[in-house]
Amino acid sequence: MAAQKPRTGDGPLEVTKEGRSMVLRLPVEGGGRLVIEISRDEAQDLHDTLAEAIGN
């Protein structure tokens, strides 16, 4: 049985290109990371939405 280890040092927000899609790794409160695979169009929509939310 594997030992349970506390989740520390999960790393920064990152996006990597894998094939035709992008993989977003988002650190979450409490440890771990949320991993989401998105297309280029979805990434552009996310960019536009976040830019609007922060006022850019």
N, CA, C and O atoms as CSV, one atom per row, in Angstrom:
chain,resi,resn,atom,element,x,y,z
A,1,MET,N,N,0.852,-1.178,0.000
A,1,MET,CA,C,0.000,0.000,0.000
A,1,MET,C,C,0.896,1.240,0.000
A,1,MET,O,O,1.871,1.313,0.749
A,2,ALA,N,N,0.563,2.188,-0.827
A,2,ALA,CA,C,1.339,3.428,-0.923
A,2,ALA,C,C,1.062,4.318,0.279
A,2,ALA,O,O,-0.060,4.375,0.782
A,3,ALA,N,N,2.089,5.003,0.726
A,3,ALA,CA,C,1.936,5.930,1.845
A,3,ALA,C,C,1.257,7.205,1.373
A,3,ALA,O,O,1.513,7.673,0.263
A,4,GLN,N,N,0.409,7.758,2.193
A,4,GLN,CA,C,-0.235,9.025,1.876
A,4,GLN,C,C,0.741,10.148,2.199
A,4,GLN,O,O,1.263,10.220,3.312
A,5,LYS,N,N,0.986,11.016,1.240
A,5,LYS,CA,C,1.901,12.132,1.435
A,5,LYS,C,C,1.109,13.435,1.326
A,5,LYS,O,O,0.184,13.536,0.519
A,6,PRO,N,N,1.467,14.418,2.128
A,6,PRO,CA,C,0.793,15.709,1.986
A,6,PRO,C,C,1.145,16.328,0.639
A,6,PRO,O,O,2.266,16.176,0.154
A,7,ARG,N,N,0.190,17.024,0.040
A,7,ARG,CA,C,0.444,17.664,-1.248
A,7,ARG,C,C,1.067,19.027,-1.007
A,7,ARG,O,O,0.411,19.952,-0.529
A,8,THR,N,N,2.324,19.133,-1.341
A,8,THR,CA,C,3.025,20.406,-1.215
A,8,THR,C,C,3.820,20.635,-2.480
A,8,THR,O,O,4.177,19.684,-3.174
A,9,GLY,N,N,4.095,21.874,-2.779
A,9,GLY,CA,C,4.903,22.186,-3.942
A,9,GLY,C,C,4.302,21.690,-5.245
A,9,GLY,O,O,5.013,21.137,-6.084
A,10,ASP,N,N,3.009,21.879,-5.424
A,10,ASP,CA,C,2.366,21.392,-6.638
A,10,ASP,C,C,2.729,22.203,-7.868
A,10,ASP,O,O,2.386,21.822,-8.987
A,11,GLY,N,N,3.409,23.302,-7.676
A,11,GLY,CA,C,3.889,24.075,-8.809
A,11,GLY,C,C,2.952,25.194,-9.221
A,11,GLY,O,O,1.841,25.328,-8.707
A,12,PRO,N,N,3.432,25.992,-10.159
A,12,PRO,CA,C,2.678,27.152,-10.620
A,12,PRO,C,C,1.632,26.777,-11.666
A,12,PRO,O,O,1.577,25.641,-12.137
A,13,LEU,N,N,0.816,27.747,-12.011
A,13,LEU,CA,C,-0.103,27.611,-13.125
A,13,LEU,C,C,0.735,27.388,-14.376
A,13,LEU,O,O,1.718,28.097,-14.595
A,14,GLU,N,N,0.364,26.423,-15.191
A,14,GLU,CA,C,1.114,26.209,-16.428
A,14,GLU,C,C,0.195,25.699,-17.528
A,14,GLU,O,O,-0.837,25.079,-17.272
A,15,VAL,N,N,0.601,25.980,-18.751
A,15,VAL,CA,C,-0.108,25.498,-19.934
A,15,VAL,C,C,0.931,24.909,-20.866
A,15,VAL,O,O,1.950,25.536,-21.153
A,16,THR,N,N,0.667,23.698,-21.338
A,16,THR,CA,C,1.563,23.050,-22.294
A,16,THR,C,C,0.763,22.653,-23.526
A,16,THR,O,O,-0.416,22.310,-23.437
A,17,LYS,N,N,1.424,22.707,-24.671
A,17,LYS,CA,C,0.777,22.283,-25.909
A,17,LYS,C,C,1.058,20.805,-26.103
A,17,LYS,O,O,2.211,20.376,-26.088
A,18,GLU,N,N,0.011,20.035,-26.284
A,18,GLU,CA,C,0.138,18.600,-26.486
A,18,GLU,C,C,-0.714,18.217,-27.683
A,18,GLU,O,O,-1.941,18.177,-27.598
A,19,GLY,N,N,-0.053,17.936,-28.797
A,19,GLY,CA,C,-0.790,17.617,-30.011
A,19,GLY,C,C,-1.569,18.827,-30.491
A,19,GLY,O,O,-1.015,19.918,-30.623
A,20,ARG,N,N,-2.852,18.635,-30.752
A,20,ARG,CA,C,-3.711,19.729,-31.226
A,20,ARG,C,C,-4.348,20.515,-30.098
A,20,ARG,O,O,-5.010,21.520,-30.358
A,21,SER,N,N,-4.173,20.097,-28.865
A,21,SER,CA,C,-4.825,20.771,-27.745
A,21,SER,C,C,-3.791,21.346,-26.785
A,21,SER,O,O,-2.586,21.163,-26.959
A,22,MET,N,N,-4.285,22.039,-25.778
A,22,MET,CA,C,-3.456,22.609,-24.720
A,22,MET,C,C,-3.918,22.008,-23.408
A,22,MET,O,O,-5.104,21.741,-23.217
A,23,VAL,N,N,-2.969,21.796,-22.502
A,23,VAL,CA,C,-3.294,21.251,-21.191
A,23,VAL,C,C,-2.980,22.324,-20.155
A,23,VAL,O,O,-1.843,22.778,-20.030
A,24,LEU,N,N,-4.013,22.716,-19.417
A,24,LEU,CA,C,-3.919,23.724,-18.363
A,24,LEU,C,C,-3.830,23.015,-17.029
A,24,LEU,O,O,-4.687,22.193,-16.704
A,25,ARG,N,N,-2.798,23.324,-16.248
A,25,ARG,CA,C,-2.645,22.765,-14.906
A,25,ARG,C,C,-2.741,23.921,-13.913
A,25,ARG,O,O,-1.867,24.785,-13.850
A,26,LEU,N,N,-3.817,23.912,-13.147
A,26,LEU,CA,C,-4.155,25.014,-12.250
A,26,LEU,C,C,-4.072,24.556,-10.804
A,26,LEU,O,O,-4.844,23.690,-10.392
A,27,PRO,N,N,-3.140,25.122,-10.009
A,27,PRO,CA,C,-3.074,24.746,-8.587
A,27,PRO,C,C,-4.380,25.119,-7.889
A,27,PRO,O,O,-4.947,26.182,-8.145
A,28,VAL,N,N,-4.850,24.244,-7.010
A,28,VAL,CA,C,-6.086,24.511,-6.285
A,28,VAL,C,C,-5.811,24.581,-4.788
A,28,VAL,O,O,-4.880,23.960,-4.276
A,29,GLU,N,N,-6.646,25.352,-4.106
A,29,GLU,CA,C,-6.517,25.503,-2.666
A,29,GLU,C,C,-6.679,24.139,-1.998
A,29,GLU,O,O,-7.590,23.382,-2.334
A,30,GLY,N,N,-5.813,23.836,-1.075
A,30,GLY,CA,C,-5.876,22.559,-0.385
A,30,GLY,C,C,-4.936,21.520,-0.975
A,30,GLY,O,O,-4.825,20.411,-0.452
A,31,GLY,N,N,-4.263,21.872,-2.055
A,31,GLY,CA,C,-3.301,20.967,-2.667
A,31,GLY,C,C,-3.792,20.346,-3.951
A,31,GLY,O,O,-4.995,20.263,-4.203
A,32,GLY,N,N,-2.869,19.920,-4.740
A,32,GLY,CA,C,-3.184,19.295,-6.014
A,32,GLY,C,C,-3.375,20.318,-7.111
A,32,GLY,O,O,-3.275,21.525,-6.889
A,33,ARG,N,N,-3.650,19.817,-8.289
A,33,ARG,CA,C,-3.883,20.691,-9.423
A,33,ARG,C,C,-5.062,20.181,-10.241
A,33,ARG,O,O,-5.274,18.977,-10.389
A,34,LEU,N,N,-5.807,21.119,-10.755
A,34,LEU,CA,C,-6.902,20.826,-11.669
A,34,LEU,C,C,-6.296,20.793,-13.068
A,34,LEU,O,O,-5.659,21.759,-13.487
A,35,VAL,N,N,-6.484,19.702,-13.788
A,35,VAL,CA,C,-5.919,19.558,-15.124
A,35,VAL,C,C,-7.057,19.563,-16.132
A,35,VAL,O,O,-7.992,18.767,-16.040
A,36,ILE,N,N,-6.962,20.482,-17.103
A,36,ILE,CA,C,-8.013,20.655,-18.104
A,36,ILE,C,C,-7.380,20.656,-19.491
A,36,ILE,O,O,-6.417,21.382,-19.739
A,37,GLU,N,N,-7.916,19.851,-20.383
A,37,GLU,CA,C,-7.467,19.852,-21.771
A,37,GLU,C,C,-8.436,20.708,-22.575
A,37,GLU,O,O,-9.646,20.481,-22.555
A,38,ILE,N,N,-7.886,21.704,-23.290
A,38,ILE,CA,C,-8.722,22.621,-24.058
A,38,ILE,C,C,-8.176,22.767,-25.473
A,38,ILE,O,O,-6.986,22.574,-25.725
A,39,SER,N,N,-9.078,23.114,-26.388
A,39,SER,CA,C,-8.679,23.366,-27.769
A,39,SER,C,C,-8.166,24.800,-27.893
A,39,SER,O,O,-8.282,25.598,-26.962
A,40,ARG,N,N,-7.603,25.110,-29.048
A,40,ARG,CA,C,-7.118,26.469,-29.292
A,40,ARG,C,C,-8.274,27.475,-29.225
A,40,ARG,O,O,-8.114,28.562,-28.671
A,41,ASP,N,N,-9.422,27.124,-29.781
A,41,ASP,CA,C,-10.588,28.019,-29.740
A,41,ASP,C,C,-11.061,28.243,-28.306
A,41,ASP,O,O,-11.398,29.366,-27.929
A,42,GLU,N,N,-11.085,27.177,-27.510
A,42,GLU,CA,C,-11.494,27.305,-26.105
A,42,GLU,C,C,-10.491,28.157,-25.336
A,42,GLU,O,O,-10.878,28.931,-24.460
A,43,ALA,N,N,-9.206,28.019,-25.657
A,43,ALA,CA,C,-8.179,28.832,-25.001
A,43,ALA,C,C,-8.370,30.309,-25.341
A,43,ALA,O,O,-8.206,31.170,-24.477
A,44,GLN,N,N,-8.714,30.606,-26.596
A,44,GLN,CA,C,-8.953,31.996,-26.996
A,44,GLN,C,C,-10.180,32.553,-26.283
A,44,GLN,O,O,-10.167,33.699,-25.836
A,45,ASP,N,N,-11.240,31.753,-26.174
A,45,ASP,CA,C,-12.442,32.182,-25.453
A,45,ASP,C,C,-12.121,32.457,-23.982
A,45,ASP,O,O,-12.599,33.438,-23.411
A,46,LEU,N,N,-11.313,31.589,-23.373
A,46,LEU,CA,C,-10.906,31.782,-21.977
A,46,LEU,C,C,-10.097,33.067,-21.838
A,46,LEU,O,O,-10.303,33.837,-20.900
A,47,HIS,N,N,-9.188,33.294,-22.760
A,47,HIS,CA,C,-8.376,34.522,-22.762
A,47,HIS,C,C,-9.270,35.759,-22.822
A,47,HIS,O,O,-9.110,36.689,-22.032
A,48,ASP,N,N,-10.212,35.761,-23.767
A,48,ASP,CA,C,-11.102,36.907,-23.932
A,48,ASP,C,C,-11.946,37.150,-22.684
A,48,ASP,O,O,-12.134,38.293,-22.267
A,49,THR,N,N,-12.448,36.082,-22.097
A,49,THR,CA,C,-13.287,36.188,-20.902
A,49,THR,C,C,-12.488,36.725,-19.712
A,49,THR,O,O,-12.967,37.585,-18.974
A,50,LEU,N,N,-11.271,36.212,-19.534
A,50,LEU,CA,C,-10.433,36.687,-18.418
A,50,LEU,C,C,-10.009,38.129,-18.636
A,50,LEU,O,O,-9.982,38.902,-17.679
A,51,ALA,N,N,-9.677,38.520,-19.863
A,51,ALA,CA,C,-9.292,39.903,-20.155
A,51,ALA,C,C,-10.442,40.857,-19.853
A,51,ALA,O,O,-10.233,41.949,-19.326
A,52,GLU,N,N,-11.658,40.432,-20.193
A,52,GLU,CA,C,-12.836,41.260,-19.906
A,52,GLU,C,C,-13.062,41.376,-18.398
A,52,GLU,O,O,-13.423,42.444,-17.903
A,53,ALA,N,N,-12.851,40.292,-17.681
A,53,ALA,CA,C,-13.086,40.282,-16.232
A,53,ALA,C,C,-12.098,41.179,-15.483
A,53,ALA,O,O,-12.452,41.787,-14.472
A,54,ILE,N,N,-10.864,41.259,-15.977
A,54,ILE,CA,C,-9.877,42.093,-15.275
A,54,ILE,C,C,-9.767,43.504,-15.870
A,54,ILE,O,O,-9.012,44.341,-15.377
A,55,GLY,N,N,-10.533,43.747,-16.933
A,55,GLY,CA,C,-10.606,45.092,-17.481
A,55,GLY,C,C,-9.532,45.440,-18.480
A,55,GLY,O,O,-9.195,46.615,-18.626
A,56,ASN,N,N,-8.981,44.461,-19.173
A,56,ASN,CA,C,-7.962,44.748,-20.205
A,56,ASN,C,C,-8.538,44.628,-21.584
A,56,ASN,O,O,-7.829,44.834,-22.569
